[in-house]
Amino acid sequence: MSERDPAPVPAASDPAARQYEPPPSVGKLLGWILLFVVAAVVVVLGGVYLT
C-alpha cells in the first residue's frame, strides 16, 4: 500500500470547519421507518408461517 498524506485538519476556530451533514429529509426518514416496519412484518409472518 502506498502512504498518502492525510487531509489537513482545519483549525477549530475556522467557521468553515464546522460543515455537518444536513438532517435527513422527512420523506427519507419515513422511507427508512417504512422499510424497517415492512422487514419486521416479514420476519413475524415468516415465523408464524414456519411454525
C-alpha atoms as an extended CHARMM CRD file, in Angstrom:
* protein
*
        51  EXT
         1         1  MET       CA              0.0000000000        0.0000000000        0.0000000000  PROA      1               0.0000000000
         2         2  SER       CA              1.2200000000        3.4740000000       -0.7300000000  PROA      2               0.0000000000
         3         3  GLU       CA              1.2130000000        6.0550000000        2.0030000000  PROA      3               0.0000000000
         4         4  ARG       CA             -0.6440000000        9.2520000000        1.2920000000  PROA      4               0.0000000000
         5         5  ASP       CA             -0.5620000000       12.4720000000        3.2200000000  PROA      5               0.0000000000
         6         6  PRO       CA             -3.6480000000       12.8070000000        5.4170000000  PROA      6               0.0000000000
         7         7  ALA       CA             -6.0530000000       15.5890000000        4.6240000000  PROA      7               0.0000000000
         8         8  PRO       CA             -5.2590000000       18.8040000000        6.5000000000  PROA      8               0.0000000000
         9         9  VAL       CA             -7.3600000000       19.2590000000        9.6080000000  PROA      9               0.0000000000
        10        10  PRO       CA             -8.8310000000       22.7690000000        9.7550000000  PROA      10              0.0000000000
        11        11  ALA       CA             -8.4760000000       24.7300000000       12.9540000000  PROA      11              0.0000000000
        12        12  ALA       CA            -11.4010000000       24.6360000000       15.3700000000  PROA      12              0.0000000000
        13        13  SER       CA            -11.7260000000       28.4110000000       15.2000000000  PROA      13              0.0000000000
        14        14  ASP       CA            -12.2950000000       28.2460000000       11.4500000000  PROA      14              0.0000000000
        15        15  PRO       CA            -16.0590000000       28.6300000000       10.8040000000  PROA      15              0.0000000000
        16        16  ALA       CA            -15.7420000000       26.6140000000        7.5810000000  PROA      16              0.0000000000
        17        17  ALA       CA            -14.5070000000       23.6570000000        9.6550000000  PROA      17              0.0000000000
        18        18  ARG       CA            -17.9710000000       23.0120000000       11.0490000000  PROA      18              0.0000000000
        19        19  GLN       CA            -19.6470000000       21.6170000000        7.9720000000  PROA      19              0.0000000000
        20        20  TYR       CA            -22.0540000000       18.9970000000        9.2400000000  PROA      20              0.0000000000
        21        21  GLU       CA            -24.3480000000       16.8520000000        7.1350000000  PROA      21              0.0000000000
        22        22  PRO       CA            -27.8370000000       18.2510000000        6.8230000000  PROA      22              0.0000000000
        23        23  PRO       CA            -30.5170000000       16.2780000000        8.6500000000  PROA      23              0.0000000000
        24        24  PRO       CA            -32.3470000000       13.7160000000        6.5260000000  PROA      24              0.0000000000
        25        25  SER       CA            -35.4820000000       14.9190000000        4.8230000000  PROA      25              0.0000000000
        26        26  VAL       CA            -38.8200000000       13.8500000000        6.2590000000  PROA      26              0.0000000000
        27        27  GLY       CA            -39.5410000000       11.6860000000        3.2140000000  PROA      27              0.0000000000
        28        28  LYS       CA            -36.2500000000        9.8220000000        3.5160000000  PROA      28              0.0000000000
        29        29  LEU       CA            -36.7940000000        9.3120000000        7.2390000000  PROA      29              0.0000000000
        30        30  LEU       CA            -40.3000000000        7.9510000000        6.6490000000  PROA      30              0.0000000000
        31        31  GLY       CA            -38.9040000000        5.6890000000        3.9320000000  PROA      31              0.0000000000
        32        32  TRP       CA            -36.4100000000        4.1330000000        6.3420000000  PROA      32              0.0000000000
        33        33  ILE       CA            -39.1010000000        3.7000000000        9.0080000000  PROA      33              0.0000000000
        34        34  LEU       CA            -41.4010000000        2.0590000000        6.4660000000  PROA      34              0.0000000000
        35        35  LEU       CA            -38.5720000000       -0.2350000000        5.3500000000  PROA      35              0.0000000000
        36        36  PHE       CA            -37.9380000000       -1.4200000000        8.9070000000  PROA      36              0.0000000000
        37        37  VAL       CA            -41.6550000000       -1.8900000000        9.5900000000  PROA      37              0.0000000000
        38        38  VAL       CA            -42.0650000000       -3.9690000000        6.4260000000  PROA      38              0.0000000000
        39        39  ALA       CA            -38.9780000000       -6.0160000000        7.3370000000  PROA      39              0.0000000000
        40        40  ALA       CA            -40.3570000000       -6.6350000000       10.8330000000  PROA      40              0.0000000000
        41        41  VAL       CA            -43.7280000000       -7.7250000000        9.4230000000  PROA      41              0.0000000000
        42        42  VAL       CA            -41.9970000000      -10.1070000000        7.0020000000  PROA      42              0.0000000000
        43        43  VAL       CA            -39.9690000000      -11.6260000000        9.8460000000  PROA      43              0.0000000000
        44        44  VAL       CA            -43.0650000000      -12.0640000000       12.0420000000  PROA      44              0.0000000000
        45        45  LEU       CA            -45.1780000000      -13.5110000000        9.2400000000  PROA      45              0.0000000000
        46        46  GLY       CA            -42.3340000000      -15.8270000000        8.2390000000  PROA      46              0.0000000000
        47        47  GLY       CA            -42.0470000000      -17.0390000000       11.8250000000  PROA      47              0.0000000000
        48        48  VAL       CA            -45.7940000000      -17.6440000000       12.0330000000  PROA      48              0.0000000000
        49        49  TYR       CA            -45.8210000000      -19.4540000000        8.6820000000  PROA      49              0.0000000000
        50        50  LEU       CA            -42.8990000000      -21.7190000000        9.5780000000  PROA      50              0.0000000000
        51        51  THR       CA            -44.3080000000      -22.7920000000       12.9620000000  PROA      51              0.0000000000
